[in-house]
Amino acid sequence: MTRTKADIVENISKGTGIPVQEVRTIIEAFMEEVKDVFYNNDRLELRGFGVFENRFRKGKIGRNPKTKEVVKIPDRLVPTYKAPRRLKKEIERIGFND
């Protein structure tokens, strides 16, 4: 099941009693802060939740599968999220819910 930002806002509002519009404003401000971390090539560490940062990807030579044309893929920064060990273990323990 996919959850949207609206679902998260609604759940937080119900759980805290804070009006939906205030929660939406806070969530949007948080998302802007995370974007700023990536734009400024900083690192955001949320203890118990994970780390957001850019990772360097070295350029390489690729190939267009349709035309077989060789394409140079340049060096680039890629936004990443790394979950902490504890969260990974909890998810592993839960397993698949088929």
MOPAC internal coordinates of N, CA, C and O (Angstrom, degrees):
PM7 1SCF
backbone

  N    0.0000 0     0.00 0     0.00 0    0    0    0
  C    1.4469 1     0.00 0     0.00 0    1    0    0
  C    1.5296 1   109.45 1     0.00 0    2    1    0
  O    1.2310 1   121.03 1   -46.31 1    3    2    1
  N    1.2806 1   115.63 1   133.69 1    3    2    1
  C    1.4604 1   121.17 1   178.16 1    5    3    2
  C    1.5209 1   109.54 1   -93.20 1    6    5    3
  O    1.2310 1   121.25 1   -45.85 1    7    6    5
  N    1.3323 1   115.21 1   134.15 1    7    6    5
  C    1.4599 1   120.26 1   174.95 1    9    7    6
  C    1.5182 1   108.29 1  -106.91 1   10    9    7
  O    1.2310 1   121.53 1   -37.87 1   11   10    9
  N    1.3040 1   114.67 1   142.13 1   11   10    9
  C    1.4625 1   120.06 1   179.75 1   13   11   10
  C    1.5265 1   110.00 1  -105.73 1   14   13   11
  O    1.2310 1   121.52 1    -8.57 1   15   14   13
  N    1.3227 1   114.70 1   171.43 1   15   14   13
  C    1.4575 1   119.72 1   176.78 1   17   15   14
  C    1.5287 1   109.59 1   -59.49 1   18   17   15
  O    1.2310 1   120.16 1   141.61 1   19   18   17
  N    1.3206 1   117.29 1   -38.39 1   19   18   17
  C    1.4656 1   121.27 1   179.46 1   21   19   18
  C    1.5316 1   110.92 1   -62.04 1   22   21   19
  O    1.2310 1   120.25 1   140.91 1   23   22   21
  N    1.3410 1   117.12 1   -39.09 1   23   22   21
  C    1.4713 1   120.88 1   177.39 1   25   23   22
  C    1.5261 1   110.77 1   -62.61 1   26   25   23
  O    1.2310 1   120.79 1   135.74 1   27   26   25
  N    1.3274 1   116.10 1   -44.26 1   27   26   25
  C    1.4623 1   120.70 1  -179.22 1   29   27   26
  C    1.5232 1   110.09 1   -64.36 1   30   29   27
  O    1.2310 1   120.37 1   135.67 1   31   30   29
  N    1.3316 1   116.89 1   -44.33 1   31   30   29
  C    1.4625 1   121.20 1   178.87 1   33   31   30
  C    1.5290 1   109.74 1   -59.16 1   34   33   31
  O    1.2310 1   120.20 1   133.38 1   35   34   33
  N    1.3185 1   117.22 1   -46.62 1   35   34   33
  C    1.4627 1   121.90 1  -179.26 1   37   35   34
  C    1.5264 1   111.47 1   -61.81 1   38   37   35
  O    1.2310 1   120.13 1   134.77 1   39   38   37
  N    1.3339 1   117.36 1   -45.23 1   39   38   37
  C    1.4654 1   121.23 1  -179.70 1   41   39   38
  C    1.5282 1   111.97 1   -63.91 1   42   41   39
  O    1.2310 1   120.35 1   137.21 1   43   42   41
  N    1.3268 1   116.93 1   -42.79 1   43   42   41
  C    1.4650 1   120.22 1   179.18 1   45   43   42
  C    1.5271 1   109.78 1   -65.58 1   46   45   43
  O    1.2310 1   120.48 1   138.87 1   47   46   45
  N    1.3243 1   116.69 1   -41.13 1   47   46   45
  C    1.4577 1   120.91 1   179.51 1   49   47   46
  C    1.5245 1   110.45 1   -61.05 1   50   49   47
  O    1.2310 1   120.13 1   133.35 1   51   50   49
  N    1.3237 1   117.36 1   -46.65 1   51   50   49
  C    1.4698 1   121.41 1   179.08 1   53   51   50
  C    1.5272 1   111.08 1   -63.60 1   54   53   51
  O    1.2310 1   120.45 1   138.16 1   55   54   53
  N    1.3122 1   116.74 1   -41.84 1   55   54   53
  C    1.4564 1   121.12 1  -176.47 1   57   55   54
  C    1.5197 1   114.49 1   -72.23 1   58   57   55
  O    1.2310 1   120.33 1   153.34 1   59   58   57
  N    1.3268 1   116.98 1   -26.66 1   59   58   57
  C    1.4652 1   120.13 1  -175.46 1   61   59   58
  C    1.5173 1   114.13 1  -110.45 1   62   61   59
  O    1.2310 1   120.56 1   160.83 1   63   62   61
  N    1.3156 1   116.54 1   -19.17 1   63   62   61
  C    1.4594 1   119.93 1  -175.79 1   65   63   62
  C    1.5183 1   113.25 1    81.51 1   66   65   63
  O    1.2310 1   120.23 1  -176.17 1   67   66   65
  N    1.3239 1   117.17 1     3.83 1   67   66   65
  C    1.4685 1   121.53 1   176.95 1   69   67   66
  C    1.5320 1   107.65 1   -78.74 1   70   69   67
  O    1.2310 1   119.64 1   -43.47 1   71   70   69
  N    1.3310 1   118.30 1   136.53 1   71   70   69
  C    1.4687 1   120.28 1  -179.82 1   73   71   70
  C    1.5324 1   112.16 1   -56.81 1   74   73   71
  O    1.2310 1   121.45 1   -33.41 1   75   74   73
  N    1.3318 1   114.84 1   146.59 1   75   74   73
  C    1.4705 1   121.88 1  -176.98 1   77   75   74
  C    1.5248 1   111.62 1   -54.04 1   78   77   75
  O    1.2310 1   119.69 1   136.09 1   79   78   77
  N    1.3268 1   118.19 1   -43.91 1   79   78   77
  C    1.4678 1   120.73 1  -177.12 1   81   79   78
  C    1.5267 1   111.53 1   -62.93 1   82   81   79
  O    1.2310 1   120.01 1   141.72 1   83   82   81
  N    1.3257 1   117.58 1   -38.28 1   83   82   81
  C    1.4638 1   120.11 1   178.07 1   85   83   82
  C    1.5217 1   111.34 1   -67.51 1   86   85   83
  O    1.2310 1   120.79 1   137.83 1   87   86   85
  N    1.3320 1   116.09 1   -42.17 1   87   86   85
  C    1.4673 1   120.13 1   178.17 1   89   87   86
  C    1.5271 1   109.63 1   -62.73 1   90   89   87
  O    1.2310 1   120.28 1   136.69 1   91   90   89
  N    1.3304 1   117.07 1   -43.31 1   91   90   89
  C    1.4750 1   121.09 1   179.46 1   93   91   90
  C    1.5296 1   110.21 1   -58.98 1   94   93   91
  O    1.2310 1   120.50 1   136.78 1   95   94   93
  N    1.3288 1   116.65 1   -43.22 1   95   94   93
  C    1.4656 1   121.25 1   179.49 1   97   95   94
  C    1.5332 1   110.53 1   -61.78 1   98   97   95
  O    1.2310 1   120.42 1   136.55 1   99   98   97
  N    1.3168 1   116.81 1   -43.45 1   99   98   97
  C    1.4730 1   121.27 1  -179.86 1  101   99   98
  C    1.5199 1   110.90 1   -65.57 1  102  101   99
  O    1.2310 1   120.24 1   134.74 1  103  102  101
  N    1.3366 1   117.15 1   -45.26 1  103  102  101
  C    1.4712 1   121.30 1  -179.93 1  105  103  102
  C    1.5282 1   109.97 1   -61.89 1  106  105  103
  O    1.2310 1   120.02 1   136.05 1  107  106  105
  N    1.3191 1   117.56 1   -43.95 1  107  106  105
  C    1.4632 1   120.73 1   179.79 1  109  107  106
  C    1.5283 1   111.16 1   -64.82 1  110  109  107
  O    1.2310 1   120.23 1   141.63 1  111  110  109
  N    1.3299 1   117.17 1   -38.37 1  111  110  109
  C    1.4649 1   120.45 1   177.45 1  113  111  110
  C    1.5309 1   110.19 1   -65.33 1  114  113  111
  O    1.2310 1   120.33 1   139.41 1  115  114  113
  N    1.3214 1   116.97 1   -40.59 1  115  114  113
  C    1.4671 1   120.92 1   177.22 1  117  115  114
  C    1.5248 1   110.78 1   -61.84 1  118  117  115
  O    1.2310 1   120.53 1   135.52 1  119  118  117
  N    1.3226 1   116.58 1   -44.48 1  119  118  117
  C    1.4656 1   119.95 1   179.69 1  121  119  118
  C    1.5241 1   111.30 1   -62.47 1  122  121  119
  O    1.2310 1   120.12 1   142.50 1  123  122  121
  N    1.3224 1   117.38 1   -37.50 1  123  122  121
  C    1.4715 1   120.56 1   177.06 1  125  123  122
  C    1.5273 1   110.66 1   -64.64 1  126  125  123
  O    1.2310 1   120.27 1   141.02 1  127  126  125
  N    1.3254 1   117.09 1   -38.98 1  127  126  125
  C    1.4676 1   120.86 1   177.56 1  129  127  126
  C    1.5283 1   110.61 1   -62.55 1  130  129  127
  O    1.2310 1   120.27 1   137.35 1  131  130  129
  N    1.3343 1   117.08 1   -42.65 1  131  130  129
  C    1.4641 1   120.49 1   178.88 1  133  131  130
  C    1.5275 1   109.55 1   -63.75 1  134  133  131
  O    1.2310 1   120.08 1   137.61 1  135  134  133
  N    1.3329 1   117.45 1   -42.39 1  135  134  133
  C    1.4719 1   120.38 1   177.18 1  137  135  134
  C    1.5238 1   110.78 1   -59.70 1  138  137  135
  O    1.2310 1   120.47 1   137.52 1  139  138  137
  N    1.3413 1   116.70 1   -42.48 1  139  138  137
  C    1.4648 1   120.75 1   178.97 1  141  139  138
  C    1.5280 1   111.43 1   -60.30 1  142  141  139
  O    1.2310 1   120.34 1   143.88 1  143  142  141
  N    1.3239 1   116.96 1   -36.12 1  143  142  141
  C    1.4685 1   120.71 1   176.45 1  145  143  142
  C    1.5189 1   109.59 1   -57.99 1  146  145  143
  O    1.2310 1   120.40 1   132.58 1  147  146  145
  N    1.3184 1   116.84 1   -47.42 1  147  146  145
  C    1.4620 1   120.50 1  -179.78 1  149  147  146
  C    1.5225 1   111.59 1   -67.81 1  150  149  147
  O    1.2310 1   120.20 1   135.54 1  151  150  149
  N    1.3391 1   117.22 1   -44.46 1  151  150  149
  C    1.4663 1   120.83 1  -178.80 1  153  151  150
  C    1.5166 1   112.21 1   -61.62 1  154  153  151
  O    1.2310 1   120.37 1   143.96 1  155  154  153
  N    1.3368 1   116.90 1   -36.04 1  155  154  153
  C    1.4629 1   121.47 1  -178.24 1  157  155  154
  C    1.5256 1   112.91 1   -92.86 1  158  157  155
  O    1.2310 1   120.68 1  -173.23 1  159  158  157
  N    1.3139 1   116.31 1     6.77 1  159  158  157
  C    1.4670 1   122.68 1   179.90 1  161  159  158
  C    1.5362 1   111.31 1    55.20 1  162  161  159
  O    1.2310 1   121.33 1  -138.76 1  163  162  161
  N    1.3394 1   115.06 1    41.24 1  163  162  161
  C    1.4590 1   122.14 1   177.10 1  165  163  162
  C    1.5271 1   109.09 1   -97.29 1  166  165  163
  O    1.2310 1   121.39 1     5.96 1  167  166  165
  N    1.3180 1   114.95 1  -174.04 1  167  166  165
  C    1.4644 1   122.33 1   179.48 1  169  167  166
  C    1.5217 1   107.39 1  -129.26 1  170  169  167
  O    1.2310 1   120.23 1   -47.62 1  171  170  169
  N    1.3434 1   117.17 1   132.38 1  171  170  169
  C    1.4603 1   122.44 1   178.33 1  173  171  170
  C    1.5220 1   108.00 1  -115.75 1  174  173  171
  O    1.2310 1   120.77 1   -60.87 1  175  174  173
  N    1.3305 1   116.13 1   119.13 1  175  174  173
  C    1.4599 1   120.81 1   179.60 1  177  175  174
  C    1.5171 1   108.77 1  -114.17 1  178  177  175
  O    1.2310 1   120.68 1   -61.03 1  179  178  177
  N    1.3283 1   116.31 1   118.97 1  179  178  177
  C    1.4512 1   122.52 1   176.08 1  181  179  178
  C    1.5248 1   106.44 1  -110.55 1  182  181  179
  O    1.2310 1   120.57 1   -77.95 1  183  182  181
  N    1.3240 1   116.52 1   102.05 1  183  182  181
  C    1.4623 1   121.74 1  -175.73 1  185  183  182
  C    1.5230 1   110.75 1   -53.33 1  186  185  183
  O    1.2310 1   120.92 1   -49.82 1  187  186  185
  N    1.3232 1   115.85 1   130.18 1  187  186  185
  C    1.4505 1   121.98 1   179.61 1  189  187  186
  C    1.5165 1   113.48 1    84.87 1  190  189  187
  O    1.2310 1   120.13 1   170.49 1  191  190  189
  N    1.3371 1   117.36 1    -9.51 1  191  190  189
  C    1.4634 1   120.39 1  -179.37 1  193  191  190
  C    1.5183 1   113.06 1  -118.72 1  194  193  191
  O    1.2310 1   119.94 1   139.91 1  195  194  193
  N    1.3507 1   117.72 1   -40.09 1  195  194  193
  C    1.4537 1   119.27 1   177.62 1  197  195  194
  C    1.5101 1   113.79 1   144.78 1  198  197  195
  O    1.2310 1   121.85 1     5.88 1  199  198  197
  N    1.3231 1   114.06 1  -174.12 1  199  198  197
  C    1.4624 1   122.27 1  -176.42 1  201  199  198
  C    1.5338 1   109.02 1  -124.91 1  202  201  199
  O    1.2310 1   121.29 1   -47.52 1  203  202  201
  N    1.3339 1   115.14 1   132.48 1  203  202  201
  C    1.4578 1   122.51 1   174.24 1  205  203  202
  C    1.5193 1   107.03 1  -109.78 1  206  205  203
  O    1.2310 1   120.43 1   -50.99 1  207  206  205
  N    1.3314 1   116.79 1   129.01 1  207  206  205
  C    1.4598 1   120.34 1   176.97 1  209  207  206
  C    1.5185 1   109.86 1  -163.77 1  210  209  207
  O    1.2310 1   121.11 1   -14.03 1  211  210  209
  N    1.3304 1   115.48 1   165.97 1  211  210  209
  C    1.4608 1   121.05 1   174.12 1  213  211  210
  C    1.5190 1   108.67 1   -86.39 1  214  213  211
  O    1.2310 1   120.93 1   -36.64 1  215  214  213
  N    1.3112 1   115.83 1   143.36 1  215  214  213
  C    1.4610 1   121.20 1   174.31 1  217  215  214
  C    1.5192 1   108.05 1  -119.71 1  218  217  215
  O    1.2310 1   121.26 1   -38.24 1  219  218  217
  N    1.3242 1   115.20 1   141.76 1  219  218  217
  C    1.4613 1   121.09 1   179.12 1  221  219  218
  C    1.5236 1   109.33 1   -80.53 1  222  221  219
  O    1.2310 1   120.49 1   -48.84 1  223  222  221
  N    1.3121 1   116.67 1   131.16 1  223  222  221
  C    1.4649 1   122.22 1   173.95 1  225  223  222
  C    1.5191 1   107.65 1  -116.17 1  226  225  223
  O    1.2310 1   121.12 1   -57.57 1  227  226  225
  N    1.3167 1   115.46 1   122.43 1  227  226  225
  C    1.4498 1   120.94 1  -179.66 1  229  227  226
  C    1.5279 1   109.78 1   -69.95 1  230  229  227
  O    1.2310 1   121.01 1   -37.42 1  231  230  229
  N    1.3219 1   115.67 1   142.58 1  231  230  229
  C    1.4573 1   120.51 1   177.70 1  233  231  230
  C    1.5183 1   111.73 1   -64.87 1  234  233  231
  O    1.2310 1   120.86 1   -19.22 1  235  234  233
  N    1.3166 1   115.96 1   160.78 1  235  234  233
  C    1.4646 1   120.48 1   179.87 1  237  235  234
  C    1.5162 1   109.22 1  -154.87 1  238  237  235
  O    1.2310 1   121.83 1    -7.17 1  239  238  237
  N    1.2982 1   114.09 1   172.83 1  239  238  237
  C    1.4575 1   120.78 1   176.40 1  241  239  238
  C    1.5245 1   107.31 1   -97.74 1  242  241  239
  O    1.2310 1   121.17 1   -53.90 1  243  242  241
  N    1.3342 1   115.36 1   126.10 1  243  242  241
  C    1.4558 1   120.95 1   178.52 1  245  243  242
  C    1.5119 1   110.02 1  -117.47 1  246  245  243
  O    1.2310 1   121.16 1     2.45 1  247  246  245
  N    1.3060 1   115.38 1  -177.55 1  247  246  245
  C    1.4625 1   120.54 1  -179.71 1  249  247  246
  C    1.5190 1   108.41 1  -141.35 1  250  249  247
  O    1.2310 1   120.73 1   -48.04 1  251  250  249
  N    1.3327 1   116.21 1   131.96 1  251  250  249
  C    1.4515 1   121.30 1   174.73 1  253  251  250
  C    1.5343 1   106.84 1   -71.02 1  254  253  251
  O    1.2310 1   119.44 1   -63.97 1  255  254  253
  N    1.3328 1   118.67 1   116.03 1  255  254  253
  C    1.4655 1   119.92 1  -175.30 1  257  255  254
  C    1.5239 1   113.99 1   -65.74 1  258  257  255
  O    1.2310 1   120.62 1   155.63 1  259  258  257
  N    1.3174 1   116.42 1   -24.37 1  259  258  257
  C    1.4615 1   119.34 1  -179.01 1  261  259  258
  C    1.5313 1   111.76 1   -78.84 1  262  261  259
  O    1.2310 1   120.72 1   133.25 1  263  262  261
  N    1.3558 1   116.23 1   -46.75 1  263  262  261
  C    1.4603 1   120.21 1  -175.03 1  265  263  262
  C    1.5244 1   112.98 1  -101.51 1  266  265  263
  O    1.2310 1   120.54 1   170.81 1  267  266  265
  N    1.3350 1   116.57 1    -9.19 1  267  266  265
  C    1.4792 1   123.62 1  -176.36 1  269  267  266
  C    1.5233 1   112.33 1    65.26 1  270  269  267
  O    1.2310 1   120.25 1  -168.11 1  271  270  269
  N    1.3255 1   117.13 1    11.89 1  271  270  269
  C    1.4602 1   121.78 1   179.07 1  273  271  270
  C    1.5373 1   109.86 1   -71.47 1  274  273  271
  O    1.2310 1   120.87 1   -43.43 1  275  274  273
  N    1.3346 1   115.94 1   136.57 1  275  274  273
  C    1.4581 1   121.81 1   177.76 1  277  275  274
  C    1.5228 1   108.40 1   -76.82 1  278  277  275
  O    1.2310 1   121.17 1   -46.77 1  279  278  277
  N    1.3469 1   115.37 1   133.23 1  279  278  277
  C    1.4622 1   121.03 1  -177.27 1  281  279  278
  C    1.5218 1   108.15 1  -129.40 1  282  281  279
  O    1.2310 1   120.85 1   -45.06 1  283  282  281
  N    1.3547 1   115.97 1   134.94 1  283  282  281
  C    1.4573 1   119.92 1   176.67 1  285  283  282
  C    1.5229 1   108.00 1   -89.37 1  286  285  283
  O    1.2310 1   120.61 1   -58.46 1  287  286  285
  N    1.3320 1   116.44 1   121.54 1  287  286  285
  C    1.4593 1   122.16 1   177.28 1  289  287  286
  C    1.5269 1   106.52 1   -96.45 1  290  289  287
  O    1.2310 1   119.82 1   -61.39 1  291  290  289
  N    1.3457 1   117.96 1   118.61 1  291  290  289
  C    1.4691 1   120.96 1  -174.22 1  293  291  290
  C    1.5329 1   113.29 1   -74.66 1  294  293  291
  O    1.2310 1   120.81 1   -15.37 1  295  294  293
  N    1.3363 1   116.06 1   164.63 1  295  294  293
  C    1.4606 1   121.42 1   171.30 1  297  295  294
  C    1.5326 1   107.35 1   -57.98 1  298  297  295
  O    1.2310 1   120.89 1   -31.17 1  299  298  297
  N    1.3328 1   115.91 1   148.83 1  299  298  297
  C    1.4565 1   118.37 1  -179.56 1  301  299  298
  C    1.5297 1   111.23 1  -158.83 1  302  301  299
  O    1.2310 1   121.12 1   -17.69 1  303  302  301
  N    1.3143 1   115.46 1   162.31 1  303  302  301
  C    1.4583 1   122.13 1   172.60 1  305  303  302
  C    1.5203 1   107.89 1  -101.29 1  306  305  303
  O    1.2310 1   120.72 1   -42.32 1  307  306  305
  N    1.3277 1   116.24 1   137.68 1  307  306  305
  C    1.4596 1   121.64 1  -178.96 1  309  307  306
  C    1.5282 1   108.74 1  -123.80 1  310  309  307
  O    1.2310 1   119.55 1   -53.29 1  311  310  309
  N    1.3332 1   118.46 1   126.71 1  311  310  309
  C    1.4592 1   119.71 1   177.89 1  313  311  310
  C    1.5302 1   110.27 1   -68.53 1  314  313  311
  O    1.2310 1   120.41 1   -44.93 1  315  314  313
  N    1.3401 1   116.81 1   135.07 1  315  314  313
  C    1.4610 1   120.77 1  -177.68 1  317  315  314
  C    1.5246 1   111.04 1  -134.48 1  318  317  315
  O    1.2310 1   121.61 1   -19.82 1  319  318  317
  N    1.3145 1   114.53 1   160.18 1  319  318  317
  C    1.4565 1   122.86 1   173.97 1  321  319  318
  C    1.5181 1   106.72 1  -129.90 1  322  321  319
  O    1.2310 1   120.40 1   -47.28 1  323  322  321
  N    1.3161 1   116.84 1   132.72 1  323  322  321
  C    1.4572 1   120.98 1   177.66 1  325  323  322
  C    1.5264 1   108.09 1  -122.13 1  326  325  323
  O    1.2310 1   121.17 1   -60.97 1  327  326  325
  N    1.3256 1   115.36 1   119.03 1  327  326  325
  C    1.4633 1   121.15 1   179.55 1  329  327  326
  C    1.5253 1   109.99 1   -78.48 1  330  329  327
  O    1.2310 1   119.94 1   -31.84 1  331  330  329
  N    1.3441 1   117.72 1   148.16 1  331  330  329
  C    1.4632 1   120.24 1   177.62 1  333  331  330
  C    1.5332 1   111.00 1   -73.26 1  334  333  331
  O    1.2310 1   120.96 1   -22.28 1  335  334  333
  N    1.3276 1   115.76 1   157.72 1  335  334  333
  C    1.4620 1   121.03 1  -179.23 1  337  335  334
  C    1.5223 1   112.28 1   -53.91 1  338  337  335
  O    1.2310 1   121.22 1   137.41 1  339  338  337
  N    1.3107 1   115.27 1   -42.59 1  339  338  337
  C    1.4688 1   119.84 1  -176.95 1  341  339  338
  C    1.5276 1   111.30 1   -60.03 1  342  341  339
  O    1.2310 1   120.12 1   135.38 1  343  342  341
  N    1.3294 1   117.38 1   -44.62 1  343  342  341
  C    1.4584 1   121.70 1   178.55 1  345  343  342
  C    1.5322 1   110.59 1   -64.78 1  346  345  343
  O    1.2310 1   120.63 1   137.89 1  347  346  345
  N    1.3249 1   116.41 1   -42.11 1  347  346  345
  C    1.4696 1   120.32 1   178.35 1  349  347  346
  C    1.5186 1   110.92 1   -60.06 1  350  349  347
  O    1.2310 1   120.60 1   137.30 1  351  350  349
  N    1.3342 1   116.47 1   -42.70 1  351  350  349
  C    1.4760 1   120.36 1   179.95 1  353  351  350
  C    1.5166 1   111.41 1   -66.16 1  354  353  351
  O    1.2310 1   119.94 1   140.26 1  355  354  353
  N    1.3315 1   117.73 1   -39.74 1  355  354  353
  C    1.4576 1   120.73 1   178.40 1  357  355  354
  C    1.5270 1   110.82 1   -63.45 1  358  357  355
  O    1.2310 1   120.37 1   137.71 1  359  358  357
  N    1.3262 1   116.90 1   -42.29 1  359  358  357
  C    1.4608 1   121.02 1   178.34 1  361  359  358
  C    1.5253 1   110.75 1   -65.36 1  362  361  359
  O    1.2310 1   120.75 1   138.99 1  363  362  361
  N    1.3296 1   116.17 1   -41.01 1  363  362  361
  C    1.4653 1   121.33 1   178.16 1  365  363  362
  C    1.5301 1   110.61 1   -62.16 1  366  365  363
  O    1.2310 1   120.74 1   139.87 1  367  366  365
  N    1.3304 1   116.19 1   -40.13 1  367  366  365
  C    1.4624 1   121.42 1  -179.42 1  369  367  366
  C    1.5363 1   110.67 1   -65.04 1  370  369  367
  O    1.2310 1   120.29 1   141.41 1  371  370  369
  N    1.3178 1   117.04 1   -38.59 1  371  370  369
  C    1.4731 1   121.51 1   179.72 1  373  371  370
  C    1.5231 1   110.01 1   -65.87 1  374  373  371
  O    1.2310 1   120.53 1   137.54 1  375  374  373
  N    1.3293 1   116.60 1   -42.46 1  375  374  373
  C    1.4645 1   120.98 1   179.45 1  377  375  374
  C    1.5189 1   112.67 1    72.27 1  378  377  375
  O    1.2310 1   121.30 1    15.09 1  379  378  377
  N    1.3278 1   115.13 1  -164.91 1  379  378  377
  C    1.4635 1   121.67 1  -179.55 1  381  379  378
  C    1.5090 1   110.02 1   -86.07 1  382  381  379
  O    1.2310 1   121.01 1   -41.82 1  383  382  381
  N    1.3135 1   115.66 1   138.18 1  383  382  381
  C    1.4692 1   120.80 1   176.08 1  385  383  382
  C    1.5265 1   107.96 1  -107.89 1  386  385  383
  O    1.2310 1   120.84 1   -94.63 1  387  386  385
  N    1.3002 1   116.00 1    85.37 1  387  386  385
  C    1.4825 1   120.58 1  -178.44 1  389  387  386
  C    1.4960 1   112.22 1   -79.99 1  390  389  387
  O    1.2310 1   120.10 1   180.00 1  391  390  389

